[in-house]
């Protein structure tokens, strides 16, 4: 009886969340690929080539020495891969590799999300409170944060709203509801996904109002003390400033890897570029870089989608022309004998 009540409650929550998500005002736009390389100025500043591969989007000033707090991509970048030309922020995640039965690896390509145009990259969301009236404070120049934990190999300790969705088809039908509800999983899907895999990384929405960063890139931000961002739950006293909800969606085109005969004899075949074969270690990094007060104006206007009266939108061609060469040339695509950087595959 308790199990059935819990299942009903979960179903009702998923239904309500889906309705709420579908009706909410939210900026949703494309940021195409800038570069794929082993660099992480947030976690490993000053190091030209770190342990694992990342896929990076946004402003072209991305580099290894983006001095914490002081560095402002809006002042240093000359172009951006994002739809909104005033957004020079950098957004990045680890790449995903397919491990074949013979032990070789191939990077899983990314594809553009529904309704958007560009090349690979990330779908970026900035979401104001769902009640339609509560205000949020835009991030400040120098702000940066991280969501997720690359060391996780189980669901224990995983942050809120970090998940994967196995798409039934390329049209993403039937609609699976709000992110991280329904059949979404915190680990890699265990079966072939005919429409590819969507990964979601959602960031905390409360700020201490003082620190633009913290030693672990997490402590200066927090989640609501009760309830959720979606229910307009209050921020804790230690982190009283309400931020917009920043969310990434990455569409991984796994269709070429769906033949079970190519899969390992046991388990699923996907591996994060840092060696995580479970998927629980998924994480995302963010360095704010909007020009002037452009993001605050857009949030106050509750802009929706990839068009906003408060912002300038650039052409797809202009966004695609913004590219960056790898700082240290390295082969990251095609069939490889090992993961770039020699990262070992781990399961626990």
C-alpha positions in Angstrom: 0.0 0.0 0.0 2.8 2.4 1.0 4.5 1.6 -2.3 1.4 2.4 -4.4 0.8 5.7 -2.5 4.5 6.7 -3.1 4.2 5.8 -6.8 1.0 7.8 -7.1 2.6 10.8 -5.4 5.6 10.6 -7.7 3.4 10.4 -10.8 1.4 13.5 -9.6 4.6 15.4 -8.9 5.9 14.6 -12.4 2.7 15.7 -14.0 2.6 19.0 -12.1 6.2 19.6 -12.7 5.7 19.0 -16.4 2.8 21.5 -16.6 4.7 24.0 -14.6 7.8 23.7 -16.8 5.8 24.0 -20.0 4.1 27.2 -18.9 7.1 29.0 -17.3 8.8 31.9 -18.9 12.4 30.9 -19.6 15.2 31.9 -21.9 16.2 28.8 -23.9 18.9 29.3 -26.5 21.7 27.6 -28.5 25.4 27.9 -27.8 27.3 26.0 -30.5 30.7 24.4 -30.0 33.6 26.6 -29.4 36.3 24.0 -28.9 36.8 20.4 -27.5 39.9 20.1 -25.5 41.4 19.1 -22.1 41.2 22.5 -20.4 39.4 23.6 -17.2 40.2 27.1 -15.9 37.7 26.7 -13.1 39.1 23.6 -11.4 42.6 23.7 -12.8 43.6 27.3 -13.5 46.8 28.0 -15.4 47.1 24.4 -16.7 47.0 24.1 -20.4 46.1 20.5 -20.6 44.2 18.9 -17.7 43.2 15.2 -17.1 40.0 14.9 -19.2 38.3 16.3 -22.3 35.6 19.1 -22.1 33.3 20.5 -24.7 33.1 24.2 -24.3 30.8 26.9 -25.7 30.4 30.7 -25.4 33.0 33.5 -25.6 36.2 33.0 -27.5 38.4 34.4 -24.7 38.2 31.0 -23.0 41.7 30.0 -21.8 43.6 28.3 -19.0 44.4 31.5 -17.0 41.0 33.1 -16.5 41.9 34.7 -13.1 39.2 34.0 -10.5 36.9 36.9 -9.8 38.9 39.3 -11.9 38.4 37.8 -15.4 35.4 39.1 -17.3 34.8 37.3 -20.6 32.5 40.1 -21.8 35.5 42.4 -21.8 38.0 40.0 -23.3 36.0 38.1 -26.0 35.5 39.2 -29.5 32.8 36.8 -30.4 30.5 34.2 -28.9 28.9 30.9 -30.1 25.7 31.7 -28.4 22.5 33.0 -30.0 22.4 36.2 -27.9 25.4 38.3 -29.0 25.7 39.9 -25.6 26.4 36.6 -23.9 30.1 35.9 -23.7 29.8 33.5 -20.8 31.6 30.1 -20.9 29.6 27.0 -20.3 31.2 23.5 -20.4 30.8 19.9 -19.5 32.8 16.7 -19.9 32.5 14.8 -23.2 31.0 11.3 -23.5 32.8 8.4 -25.2 31.4 5.1 -26.5 33.5 2.1 -25.4 33.2 -0.7 -28.0 33.4 -4.4 -27.2 37.0 -4.5 -28.4 37.9 -1.8 -25.8 38.4 1.1 -28.2 36.7 4.5 -27.7 35.0 7.1 -29.9 33.6 10.5 -28.8 29.8 10.7 -29.0 28.9 13.7 -31.2 26.4 16.3 -30.0 23.4 17.5 -31.9 21.3 20.6 -31.7 18.1 20.5 -29.5 14.6 20.8 -30.9 13.6 24.2 -32.3 17.2 25.6 -32.3 19.9 25.9 -34.9 23.6 25.7 -34.7 26.2 22.9 -34.3 26.5 20.6 -31.3 27.2 22.5 -28.1 24.8 23.2 -25.3 21.2 24.3 -24.9 21.3 27.0 -22.2 18.4 28.0 -20.0 18.0 31.0 -17.6 14.7 30.6 -15.7 13.1 33.2 -13.4 10.7 32.0 -10.7 7.8 30.0 -12.0 5.2 32.2 -10.1 5.5 34.9 -12.8 6.3 37.7 -10.3 9.2 37.0 -8.0 12.4 38.8 -9.0 15.8 37.3 -9.3 19.3 38.9 -9.3 21.5 38.3 -12.3 25.0 37.0 -11.8 27.8 39.5 -11.4 31.0 39.9 -13.5 33.6 37.5 -12.1 30.9 35.0 -10.9 31.5 31.3 -11.5 30.2 28.0 -10.1 30.2 24.3 -10.6 27.3 21.7 -10.3 27.8 18.0 -10.0 30.7 15.9 -8.7 33.0 14.0 -11.1 34.0 11.6 -8.2 30.5 10.1 -7.8 30.0 6.6 -8.9 26.6 6.1 -7.2 23.5 8.2 -6.6 24.5 8.9 -3.0 25.3 12.6 -2.6 24.2 13.6 -6.1 23.0 17.2 -6.5 19.4 18.0 -7.4 18.2 17.9 -11.0 21.2 16.3 -12.7 20.1 13.5 -15.0 19.8 11.7 -18.3 16.9 11.1 -20.6 16.7 8.3 -23.2 14.9 9.7 -26.1 12.4 7.4 -28.0 13.0 9.2 -31.3 14.7 12.3 -32.8 11.5 14.2 -32.4 11.6 13.6 -28.7 8.0 12.2 -28.6 6.1 11.5 -26.5 7.2 14.5 -24.3 8.9 13.1 -21.2 7.9 15.9 -18.8 10.1 18.4 -16.9 13.8 17.5 -16.7 14.7 14.8 -14.1 11.2 13.5 -13.7 9.4 10.5 -15.1 11.8 7.9 -16.6 14.9 10.1 -16.4 17.9 8.6 -14.6 20.9 9.8 -12.7 23.0 7.2 -14.3 23.6 6.4 -17.9 20.6 4.7 -19.6 21.0 0.9 -19.7 19.5 0.4 -23.1 20.0 1.8 -26.7 18.2 5.2 -27.1 16.8 5.6 -30.7 16.6 9.4 -30.4 19.9 9.9 -28.6 20.4 10.9 -24.9 19.7 14.2 -23.3 21.8 15.1 -20.3 20.7 17.8 -17.9 22.8 19.8 -15.4 20.9 22.3 -13.1 22.7 24.8 -10.9 21.9 26.1 -7.4 19.7 29.2 -7.2 20.7 31.0 -4.0 23.8 33.1 -3.5 25.6 34.4 -0.4 25.6 37.9 -2.0 29.3 38.4 -1.3 31.6 35.9 -2.9 31.8 35.5 -6.7 33.5 32.2 -6.2 34.6 29.8 -3.4 37.5 27.3 -3.1 35.4 24.4 -4.2 33.2 26.6 -6.5 30.1 25.4 -4.6 30.0 26.9 -1.2 29.0 30.4 -2.3 25.8 29.1 -3.7 23.0 26.9 -2.3 19.5 25.4 -2.9 16.3 26.8 -1.3 16.1 26.0 2.4 12.6 24.5 2.0 10.7 23.5 -1.1 12.3 24.0 -4.5 13.1 26.8 -7.0 10.1 25.8 -8.9 7.8 26.2 -5.9 9.6 29.6 -5.1 11.0 28.1 -1.9 12.9 30.6 0.3 16.7 30.9 0.1 18.6 30.0 3.3 19.7 32.9 5.5 23.3 32.1 4.7 22.6 32.5 1.0 19.8 35.1 0.8 20.1 36.3 -2.8 17.7 34.5 -5.2 19.4 33.7 -8.6 17.9 32.6 -11.9 17.9 28.9 -12.4 20.7 28.1 -14.9 20.4 24.8 -16.6 22.3 23.0 -19.4 20.9 20.4 -21.8 23.3 18.5 -24.0 22.0 16.3 -26.8 24.2 13.3 -27.4 23.7 11.6 -30.7 24.2 8.0 -29.8 22.3 6.6 -32.8 25.5 5.3 -34.5 26.2 3.3 -31.3 22.9 1.5 -30.8 23.9 -1.9 -32.2 24.0 -4.2 -29.2 26.6 -6.4 -30.9 29.1 -3.5 -30.5 28.4 -3.1 -26.8 30.5 -4.7 -24.1 29.3 -8.1 -23.1 28.2 -6.7 -19.8 26.7 -3.3 -18.9 26.1 -0.2 -21.0 28.9 1.3 -23.2 29.1 5.0 -22.3 31.9 6.6 -20.4 32.4 10.2 -19.4 35.7 11.6 -20.6 37.1 11.4 -17.0 36.6 7.7 -16.9 33.2 7.5 -15.2 31.3 4.5 -16.6 28.3 5.0 -14.4 27.2 8.5 -15.4 26.7 9.6 -11.8 29.8 11.9 -12.1 28.1 14.2 -14.6 28.9 17.9 -13.9 28.9 21.3 -15.5 31.0 24.5 -15.1 30.0 28.1 -15.6 31.8 31.4 -15.9 29.5 34.5 -16.2 30.1 36.8 -19.1 27.0 38.8 -20.1 27.7 42.3 -21.2 26.5 45.1 -18.9 23.1 44.7 -17.4 21.8 42.7 -20.4 21.0 39.5 -18.5 19.1 41.4 -15.7 17.0 43.2 -18.3 16.1 40.0 -20.0 15.2 38.3 -16.7 13.1 41.3 -15.6 11.3 41.2 -18.9 10.7 37.4 -18.5 12.0 36.7 -22.0 11.1 33.3 -23.4 13.0 31.2 -25.9 15.9 32.5 -28.1 14.3 35.9 -28.9 14.1 38.8 -26.5 13.2 42.4 -27.0 15.9 43.4 -24.5 18.7 41.5 -26.2 20.5 41.4 -29.5 20.4 38.1 -31.4 23.1 37.2 -33.9 22.7 35.0 -37.0 23.5 31.3 -36.9 26.4 31.9 -39.3 27.9 34.5 -37.0 27.7 32.1 -34.1 29.3 29.3 -36.1 32.1 31.5 -37.2 33.2 31.9 -33.6 35.7 29.0 -33.1 38.9 28.5 -31.1 41.8 26.2 -31.8 42.9 23.7 -29.2 45.6 25.2 -27.0 47.5 21.9 -27.1 46.7 20.0 -30.3 45.4 16.6 -29.6 43.3 13.9 -31.3 40.0 13.6 -29.4 37.8 12.1 -32.2 37.8 8.9 -34.2 38.5 5.5 -32.8 41.0 5.7 -30.0 42.9 3.0 -28.0 42.3 4.9 -24.8 40.5 8.0 -23.4 42.4 11.3 -24.1 44.7 11.9 -21.1 44.8 8.2 -20.4 41.9 8.4 -18.0 41.1 4.9 -16.5 37.6 3.6 -16.8 36.0 3.3 -13.3 32.8 1.9 -12.0 33.0 2.7 -8.3 
